[in-house]
Amino acid sequence: MNVEWLLNPWVISIIIVVFIIGNLASMKYLGNSHLIRKNPKQKSDLDKLIEIYKEKDRQAAHENQAVHENPTVHEDKDKTPHSSHEQEPPQK
């Protein structure tokens, strides 16, 4: 049995190329399968978290807008009175 042809650089190169092409083909076939959802109406956990954060951002923006429109309602009652160095200078 003549095994010298297995050690030929052309044969080794062809085996390596076939191996790489086979791995790329299997990655292409298996790589897209996890991206396709079985039920497109079902949301993933990431989609649910994004919606929760968007809702929190909307609520925070609404609260900030309410504070800017009517600042006296939202002032803290526990504020200490201004010290003497923070008072305005007397007008002449």
N, CA, C and O atoms as a MOPAC input file, in Angstrom:
PM7 MOZYME 1SCF
protein

 N      0.84500 1    -1.18100 1     0.00000 1
 C      0.00000 1     0.00000 1     0.00000 1
 C      0.88800 1     1.24000 1     0.00000 1
 O      1.78800 1     1.38300 1     0.82700 1
 N      0.61400 1     2.11600 1    -0.93300 1
 C      1.43700 1     3.30100 1    -1.12600 1
 C      0.80500 1     4.49700 1    -0.40900 1
 O     -0.25400 1     4.97100 1    -0.82100 1
 N      1.45600 1     5.00000 1     0.68400 1
 C      0.91800 1     6.07300 1     1.51500 1
 C      1.58200 1     7.41500 1     1.19100 1
 O      1.24800 1     8.44300 1     1.78200 1
 N      2.50800 1     7.39100 1     0.26400 1
 C      3.22700 1     8.61800 1    -0.04300 1
 C      2.31300 1     9.72000 1    -0.59100 1
 O      2.57700 1    10.90400 1    -0.38000 1
 N      1.25100 1     9.34000 1    -1.28600 1
 C      0.36500 1    10.36100 1    -1.86100 1
 C     -0.37800 1    11.14100 1    -0.78400 1
 O     -0.81600 1    12.26100 1    -1.04600 1
 N     -0.54000 1    10.57600 1     0.44700 1
 C     -1.17300 1    11.30600 1     1.55000 1
 C     -0.28200 1    12.44200 1     2.05400 1
 O     -0.78000 1    13.42800 1     2.59800 1
 N      1.00300 1    12.30800 1     1.88000 1
 C      1.93800 1    13.32200 1     2.34800 1
 C      2.25100 1    14.36600 1     1.27500 1
 O      3.05000 1    15.27500 1     1.49800 1
 N      1.62700 1    14.23000 1     0.13300 1
 C      1.79200 1    15.21100 1    -0.93600 1
 C      1.20100 1    16.55000 1    -0.48200 1
 O      0.08000 1    16.56900 1     0.02700 1
 N      1.92000 1    17.67300 1    -0.65000 1
 C      1.40200 1    18.98100 1    -0.20500 1
 C      0.06200 1    19.36200 1    -0.83400 1
 O     -0.74600 1    20.05300 1    -0.21300 1
 N     -0.17100 1    18.90800 1    -2.07200 1
 C     -1.45000 1    19.22600 1    -2.71400 1
 C     -2.60400 1    18.50800 1    -2.01100 1
 O     -3.67200 1    19.09100 1    -1.82600 1
 N     -2.40300 1    17.29200 1    -1.63100 1
 C     -3.44300 1    16.52600 1    -0.93900 1
 C     -3.70700 1    17.11800 1     0.43800 1
 O     -4.86100 1    17.24600 1     0.85000 1
 N     -2.65200 1    17.47800 1     1.14700 1
 C     -2.81100 1    18.08100 1     2.47400 1
 C     -3.55300 1    19.41600 1     2.35600 1
 O     -4.42600 1    19.71600 1     3.17100 1
 N     -3.20600 1    20.21200 1     1.34600 1
 C     -3.87600 1    21.50600 1     1.14300 1
 C     -5.36500 1    21.31600 1     0.84400 1
 O     -6.20700 1    22.04000 1     1.37500 1
 N     -5.68200 1    20.34300 1    -0.00400 1
 C     -7.09000 1    20.08800 1    -0.35000 1
 C     -7.86000 1    19.63200 1     0.88600 1
 O     -8.99900 1    20.05400 1     1.08800 1
 N     -7.26100 1    18.78300 1     1.71300 1
 C     -7.93000 1    18.32600 1     2.93600 1
 C     -8.19400 1    19.49500 1     3.87600 1
 O     -9.26800 1    19.57800 1     4.47100 1
 N     -7.23700 1    20.38900 1     4.01400 1
 C     -7.41200 1    21.55700 1     4.89400 1
 C     -8.50700 1    22.47100 1     4.35600 1
 O     -9.34200 1    22.95000 1     5.12400 1
 N     -8.51600 1    22.71900 1     3.05100 1
 C     -9.54100 1    23.58700 1     2.44900 1
 C    -10.92700 1    22.97400 1     2.61700 1
 O    -11.87700 1    23.68300 1     2.94800 1
 N    -11.05400 1    21.68400 1     2.39600 1
 C    -12.35500 1    21.01400 1     2.56300 1
 C    -12.81100 1    21.09900 1     4.01400 1
 O    -13.99400 1    21.30900 1     4.28400 1
 N    -11.89100 1    20.93700 1     4.93500 1
 C    -12.22600 1    21.02700 1     6.36500 1
 C    -12.73800 1    22.42800 1     6.71800 1
 O    -13.74700 1    22.56900 1     7.40800 1
 N    -12.04600 1    23.44700 1     6.24600 1
 C    -12.45400 1    24.82800 1     6.54300 1
 C    -13.80000 1    25.14400 1     5.90300 1
 O    -14.65800 1    25.74700 1     6.54800 1
 N    -13.99900 1    24.75400 1     4.66100 1
 C    -15.27900 1    25.01200 1     3.97800 1
 C    -16.41300 1    24.27500 1     4.68000 1
 O    -17.50700 1    24.81900 1     4.82700 1
 N    -16.16500 1    23.05900 1     5.10900 1
 C    -17.20100 1    22.31000 1     5.83300 1
 C    -17.57000 1    22.99000 1     7.14900 1
 O    -18.74800 1    23.07000 1     7.49800 1
 N    -16.57300 1    23.47700 1     7.87900 1
 C    -16.87600 1    24.18200 1     9.12900 1
 C    -17.63900 1    25.47800 1     8.87600 1
 O    -18.57100 1    25.80100 1     9.61300 1
 N    -17.25500 1    26.21600 1     7.85000 1
 C    -17.97700 1    27.45300 1     7.53000 1
 C    -19.42200 1    27.16800 1     7.12300 1
 O    -20.33500 1    27.89800 1     7.51000 1
 N    -19.62500 1    26.11300 1     6.34900 1
 C    -20.98200 1    25.75800 1     5.93100 1
 C    -21.83100 1    25.35500 1     7.13000 1
 O    -23.00000 1    25.73000 1     7.21600 1
 N    -21.25000 1    24.59200 1     8.05500 1
 C    -22.03000 1    24.17800 1     9.23000 1
 C    -22.31600 1    25.37500 1    10.13500 1
 O    -23.39200 1    25.45100 1    10.72700 1
 N    -21.36200 1    26.31900 1    10.25500 1
 C    -21.61300 1    27.51300 1    11.06100 1
 C    -22.70600 1    28.37100 1    10.43500 1
 O    -23.53300 1    28.94300 1    11.14500 1
 N    -22.71200 1    28.46000 1     9.11300 1
 C    -23.74600 1    29.23600 1     8.43100 1
 C    -25.11400 1    28.59000 1     8.63400 1
 O    -26.10300 1    29.28800 1     8.85900 1
 N    -25.17400 1    27.29800 1     8.55900 1
 C    -26.44700 1    26.59500 1     8.71900 1
 C    -26.94600 1    26.67100 1    10.15200 1
 O    -28.12400 1    26.95100 1    10.38000 1
 N    -26.07300 1    26.42800 1    11.12100 1
 C    -26.47900 1    26.39100 1    12.52100 1
 C    -26.49400 1    27.77300 1    13.17000 1
 O    -27.18300 1    27.97500 1    14.17000 1
 N    -25.75200 1    28.71900 1    12.62100 1
 C    -25.65700 1    30.04000 1    13.22400 1
 C    -26.93900 1    30.83000 1    13.13900 1
 O    -27.23700 1    31.59500 1    14.05600 1
 N    -27.70400 1    30.68300 1    12.09000 1
 C    -28.94000 1    31.44800 1    11.92500 1
 C    -30.12300 1    30.80500 1    12.62400 1
 O    -31.15100 1    31.46000 1    12.79800 1
 N    -30.02000 1    29.55900 1    13.02900 1
 C    -31.18000 1    28.86500 1    13.58200 1
 C    -31.60600 1    29.44000 1    14.92300 1
 O    -32.79700 1    29.43400 1    15.23500 1
 N    -30.66400 1    29.94000 1    15.73200 1
 C    -31.05700 1    30.47000 1    17.03300 1
 C    -31.62000 1    31.88600 1    16.91600 1
 O    -32.22600 1    32.38200 1    17.86600 1
 N    -31.43200 1    32.54600 1    15.77200 1
 C    -31.95200 1    33.90300 1    15.60100 1
 C    -33.42600 1    33.90800 1    15.20900 1
 O    -34.13100 1    34.89300 1    15.43100 1
 N    -33.88100 1    32.81800 1    14.63400 1
 C    -35.27300 1    32.74600 1    14.19300 1
 C    -36.12300 1    32.27900 1    15.36700 1
 O    -35.90700 1    31.20100 1    15.92000 1
 N    -37.08500 1    33.10300 1    15.73200 1
 C    -37.96400 1    32.73700 1    16.84900 1
 C    -39.05000 1    31.80300 1    16.35200 1
 O    -39.53900 1    31.91800 1    15.22800 1
 N    -39.40600 1    30.88900 1    17.21000 1
 C    -40.46500 1    29.96300 1    16.83100 1
 C    -41.82600 1    30.65500 1    16.84700 1
 O    -42.68000 1    30.36600 1    16.00900 1
 N    -42.02900 1    31.56000 1    17.78800 1
 C    -43.26300 1    32.32100 1    17.86900 1
 C    -42.89600 1    33.80500 1    17.77400 1
 O    -42.38700 1    34.37100 1    18.74100 1
 N    -43.14500 1    34.44100 1    16.63100 1
 C    -42.70900 1    35.82600 1    16.47100 1
 C    -43.43600 1    36.80300 1    17.40200 1
 O    -42.91900 1    37.89100 1    17.65800 1
 N    -44.60700 1    36.44900 1    17.90900 1
 C    -45.33900 1    37.34300 1    18.81300 1
 C    -44.78300 1    37.28000 1    20.23300 1
 O    -45.02000 1    38.19000 1    21.02700 1
 N    -44.05500 1    36.23000 1    20.55700 1
 C    -43.48600 1    36.07700 1    21.89000 1
 C    -42.23600 1    36.94300 1    22.00600 1
 O    -41.33100 1    36.86400 1    21.17500 1
 N    -42.20200 1    37.76800 1    23.04900 1
 C    -41.08000 1    38.67700 1    23.23500 1
 C    -40.01500 1    38.01000 1    24.08900 1
 O    -40.31300 1    37.23900 1    25.00100 1
 N    -38.77700 1    38.32300 1    23.77300 1
 C    -37.67800 1    37.79300 1    24.56300 1
 C    -37.53200 1    38.61000 1    25.84500 1
 O    -38.15200 1    39.66300 1    25.99800 1
 N    -36.71400 1    38.11700 1    26.75100 1
 C    -36.48500 1    38.83200 1    28.00600 1
 C    -35.86200 1    40.19700 1    27.75400 1
 O    -36.17100 1    41.16500 1    28.44900 1
 N    -34.99000 1    40.27200 1    26.76500 1
 C    -34.35300 1    41.54500 1    26.44400 1
 C    -35.37600 1    42.55300 1    25.94300 1
 O    -35.31400 1    43.72600 1    26.31500 1
 N    -36.32000 1    42.12000 1    25.10500 1
 C    -37.37000 1    43.01700 1    24.62800 1
 C    -38.23000 1    43.51700 1    25.77900 1
 O    -38.61600 1    44.68600 1    25.80800 1
 N    -38.53100 1    42.63300 1    26.72900 1
 C    -39.33600 1    43.03800 1    27.88500 1
 C    -38.59400 1    44.07100 1    28.72900 1
 O    -39.19400 1    45.04400 1    29.18400 1
 N    -37.27600 1    43.86300 1    28.94300 1
 C    -36.48400 1    44.82000 1    29.71600 1
 C    -36.41100 1    46.17200 1    29.01800 1
 O    -36.47500 1    47.21200 1    29.67300 1
 N    -36.27800 1    46.16500 1    27.70600 1
 C    -36.22700 1    47.41900 1    26.96000 1
 C    -37.52900 1    48.18500 1    27.13100 1
 O    -37.50900 1    49.40100 1    27.31800 1
 N    -38.65500 1    47.49500 1    27.07100 1
 C    -39.94400 1    48.16700 1    27.26500 1
 C    -40.08000 1    48.72400 1    28.67800 1
 O    -40.61400 1    49.81900 1    28.86100 1
 N    -39.60400 1    47.98500 1    29.67400 1
 C    -39.67400 1    48.46400 1    31.06100 1
 C    -38.85600 1    49.73500 1    31.21600 1
 O    -39.31900 1    50.69800 1    31.82700 1
 N    -37.64100 1    49.75100 1    30.66900 1
 C    -36.79600 1    50.94000 1    30.79100 1
 C    -37.37500 1    52.12200 1    30.02300 1
 O    -37.27200 1    53.26200 1    30.47800 1
 N    -37.98000 1    51.86800 1    28.86900 1
 C    -38.60800 1    52.96200 1    28.12400 1
 C    -39.75500 1    53.56100 1    28.92600 1
 O    -39.92700 1    54.77900 1    28.95800 1
 N    -40.54000 1    52.70500 1    29.57500 1
 C    -41.66200 1    53.19100 1    30.38600 1
 C    -41.14200 1    53.99600 1    31.57400 1
 O    -41.71300 1    55.03400 1    31.90900 1
 N    -40.07400 1    53.53900 1    32.21100 1
 C    -39.49000 1    54.29400 1    33.32600 1
 C    -38.96000 1    55.63700 1    32.85500 1
 O    -39.10800 1    56.64000 1    33.55300 1
 N    -38.34300 1    55.66900 1    31.67800 1
 C    -37.85000 1    56.93900 1    31.14200 1
 C    -38.99800 1    57.89900 1    30.86300 1
 O    -38.88300 1    59.09800 1    31.12000 1
 N    -40.10700 1    57.37700 1    30.33500 1
 C    -41.27400 1    58.23300 1    30.08300 1
 C    -41.82300 1    58.79700 1    31.38400 1
 O    -42.17000 1    59.97600 1    31.45600 1
 N    -41.90200 1    57.96100 1    32.40900 1
 C    -42.40900 1    58.43400 1    33.70100 1
 C    -41.47600 1    59.47700 1    34.29900 1
 O    -41.94300 1    60.48300 1    34.83400 1
 N    -40.17400 1    59.25900 1    34.22100 1
 C    -39.21600 1    60.22400 1    34.76600 1
 C    -39.29200 1    61.54200 1    34.00800 1
 O    -39.21200 1    62.61100 1    34.61400 1
 N    -39.44500 1    61.47600 1    32.68600 1
 C    -39.56000 1    62.70200 1    31.89700 1
 C    -40.84500 1    63.45000 1    32.26100 1
 O    -40.85400 1    64.67900 1    32.33700 1
 N    -41.91900 1    62.70700 1    32.48100 1
 C    -43.18500 1    63.32700 1    32.85500 1
 C    -43.06600 1    63.99700 1    34.22600 1
 O    -43.56800 1    65.10400 1    34.42300 1
 N    -42.40400 1    63.32800 1    35.17000 1
 C    -42.21700 1    63.90900 1    36.51100 1
 C    -41.32600 1    65.14900 1    36.44500 1
 O    -41.59200 1    66.14000 1    37.12500 1
 N    -40.27800 1    65.09900 1    35.63700 1
 C    -39.39800 1    66.26100 1    35.49300 1
 C    -40.14400 1    67.43700 1    34.87400 1
 O    -39.94300 1    68.58700 1    35.26500 1
 N    -40.99300 1    67.14400 1    33.92100 1
 C    -41.77200 1    68.20100 1    33.29600 1
 C    -42.73600 1    68.81500 1    34.30800 1
 O    -42.93100 1    70.03100 1    34.31200 1
 N    -43.33800 1    67.99600 1    35.16100 1
 C    -44.25500 1    68.50400 1    36.17900 1
 C    -43.50600 1    69.35300 1    37.20100 1
 O    -44.04200 1    70.35100 1    37.68100 1
 N    -42.28800 1    68.97800 1    37.53600 1
 C    -41.48500 1    69.75100 1    38.49200 1
 C    -41.14300 1    71.10800 1    37.90400 1
 O    -41.18600 1    72.11500 1    38.61200 1
 N    -40.80600 1    71.15300 1    36.62600 1
 C    -40.43300 1    72.41500 1    36.00100 1
 C    -41.64000 1    73.32800 1    35.78700 1
 O    -41.49900 1    74.55100 1    35.81200 1
 N    -42.79800 1    72.76400 1    35.58200 1
 C    -43.98900 1    73.57800 1    35.38400 1
 C    -44.48300 1    74.18600 1    36.68800 1
 O    -44.94700 1    75.32700 1    36.68800 1
 N    -44.39800 1    73.46500 1    37.79400 1
 C    -44.91500 1    73.94200 1    39.06800 1
 C    -43.91100 1    73.58800 1    40.16200 1
 O    -44.11200 1    72.60500 1    40.87600 1
 N    -42.83000 1    74.36600 1    40.31300 1
 C    -41.77800 1    73.98700 1    41.25500 1
 C    -42.17600 1    74.13400 1    42.71700 1
 O    -41.56500 1    73.48400 1    43.56400 1
 N    -43.16000 1    74.94700 1    43.05700 1
 C    -43.51600 1    75.13800 1    44.46700 1
 C    -44.18000 1    73.91000 1    45.05300 1
 O    -44.08700 1    73.67800 1    46.25900 1
 N    -44.83700 1    73.13300 1    44.24200 1
 C    -45.52800 1    71.95300 1    44.74900 1
 C    -44.52900 1    70.88700 1    45.17900 1
 O    -44.78400 1    70.15900 1    46.13900 1
 N    -43.39900 1    70.78100 1    44.49000 1
 C    -42.45700 1    69.69400 1    44.71300 1
 C    -41.27100 1    70.08500 1    45.59300 1
 O    -40.32800 1    69.30200 1    45.70200 1
 N    -41.27600 1    71.24400 1    46.21500 1
 C    -40.16100 1    71.63800 1    47.06800 1
 C    -40.15900 1    70.81600 1    48.34100 1
 O    -41.20800 1    70.39400 1    48.82700 1
 N    -38.96900 1    70.59600 1    48.87300 1
 C    -38.84700 1    69.86400 1    50.13200 1
 C    -39.27300 1    70.75700 1    51.28400 1
 O    -38.90600 1    71.93200 1    51.32500 1
 N    -40.03100 1    70.22500 1    52.20500 1
 C    -40.48600 1    70.99300 1    53.35600 1
 C    -39.42200 1    71.05700 1    54.44100 1
 O    -39.49900 1    71.89900 1    55.33600 1
 N    -38.43500 1    70.18100 1    54.37100 1
 C    -37.41200 1    70.11200 1    55.41100 1
 C    -36.20600 1    70.99000 1    55.11600 1
 O    -35.16500 1    70.81300 1    55.74800 1
 N    -36.30300 1    71.91400 1    54.19700 1
 C    -35.16600 1    72.76500 1    53.88500 1
 C    -34.89500 1    73.70700 1    55.04500 1
 O    -35.81300 1    74.22900 1    55.67700 1
 N    -33.63400 1    73.90700 1    55.30300 1
 C    -33.26600 1    74.83900 1    56.37000 1
 C    -33.30400 1    76.25600 1    55.82300 1
 O    -33.10000 1    76.45000 1    54.62500 1
 N    -33.55600 1    77.24300 1    56.65700 1
 C    -33.57800 1    78.61500 1    56.16000 1
 C    -32.18400 1    79.03100 1    55.71400 1
 O    -31.17500 1    78.50000 1    56.17700 1
 N    -32.15700 1    79.98200 1    54.81600 1
 C    -30.88000 1    80.44700 1    54.27600 1
 C    -30.06000 1    81.10500 1    55.36700 1
 O    -30.59900 1    81.81100 1    56.22000 1
 N    -28.76900 1    80.87600 1    55.34100 1
 C    -27.89700 1    81.52000 1    56.31700 1
 C    -27.67500 1    82.97200 1    55.90900 1
 O    -28.03500 1    83.37200 1    54.80200 1
 N    -27.09000 1    83.75000 1    56.79400 1
 C    -26.97700 1    85.18000 1    56.56400 1
 C    -26.05900 1    85.50900 1    55.39400 1
 O    -26.25900 1    86.52900 1    54.73500 1
 N    -25.07000 1    84.68700 1    55.12000 1
 C    -24.17000 1    84.99100 1    54.00800 1
 C    -24.79600 1    84.68900 1    52.65300 1
 O    -24.25300 1    85.10200 1    51.62800 1
 N    -25.91900 1    83.98500 1    52.61600 1
 C    -26.59600 1    83.69100 1    51.36400 1
 C    -27.66700 1    84.72700 1    51.04600 1
 O    -28.25500 1    84.68500 1    49.96500 1
 N    -27.93300 1    85.65000 1    51.95700 1
 C    -28.96600 1    86.66000 1    51.70900 1
 C    -28.47100 1    87.66700 1    50.69500 1
 O    -27.27100 1    87.88900 1    50.52600 1
 N    -29.44400 1    88.27200 1    50.02300 1
 C    -29.10700 1    89.28500 1    49.02500 1
 C    -28.63900 1    90.54600 1    49.74300 1
 O    -29.14100 1    90.85200 1    50.82500 1
 N    -27.70100 1    91.27800 1    49.17700 1
 C    -27.26700 1    92.52000 1    49.78700 1
 C    -28.38100 1    93.57600 1    49.72000 1
 O    -29.17900 1    93.56800 1    48.78300 1
 N    -28.43900 1    94.45600 1    50.67700 1
 C    -29.49400 1    95.47000 1    50.67600 1
 C    -29.34100 1    96.41200 1    49.48300 1
 O    -28.23400 1    96.77900 1    49.08800 1
 N    -30.48500 1    96.78700 1    48.92800 1
 C    -30.47800 1    97.67600 1    47.77200 1
 C    -30.33100 1    99.11800 1    48.22900 1
 O    -30.83700 1    99.46900 1    49.29500 1
 N    -29.66100 1    99.95800 1    47.46800 1
 C    -29.45200 1   101.37400 1    47.80900 1
 C    -30.56700 1   102.23400 1    47.32600 1
 O    -30.54400 1   103.44700 1    47.53200 1

